[in-house]
Amino acid sequence: MPYVDGFVLPVPKKKVQTYKRLAQKAGKVWKEYGALEFRECVADDVKMGKLTSFPRSVKLKPSETVIFSWIVYRSRAHRDRVNAKVMKDKRIAGMDMKDMPFDAKRMIYGGFKVMVDS
């Protein structure tokens, strides 16, 4: 079964296009090293929940939107190999986290085993 890295992060609305350009570049790098899919999605129908929600999960501010993204790999071992190469690539390794168009401290991410693939 495939393996998926998932991400949820807040991006200032005024920086969505900047984030999109960054994501397009990053997607090319991940795909070059073998990722099967690289998806970046911007919130469209995401409401603030009473207890939990995408906005609450990242402590969304009124001036921000939520980005939901994922990368698909053949397996966890494949993910680990791809990410090791990506992190050494000068296009990614040279990025300064202080210059990112989002607050990385509020980003949620993790690796997931696919349990249903239909």
Number of C-alpha atoms within 10 A of each C-alpha: 12 17 20 23 17 16 16 22 25 29 26 19 16 12 14 19 12 15 19 15 11 13 16 13 13 16 17 13 20 23 17 13 17 19 20 16 13 20 13 16 12 17 13 9 5 12 12 12 11 7 7 10 13 20 22 14 18 19 15 18 13 9 10 18 23 25 21 18 17 17 20 24 21 14 16 18 11 17 24 12 13 19 16 12 16 20 14 11 14 9 12 15 10 10 10 8 10 9 8 14 19 21 15 13 9 15 17 14 14 10 15 14 12 12 9 7 6 3
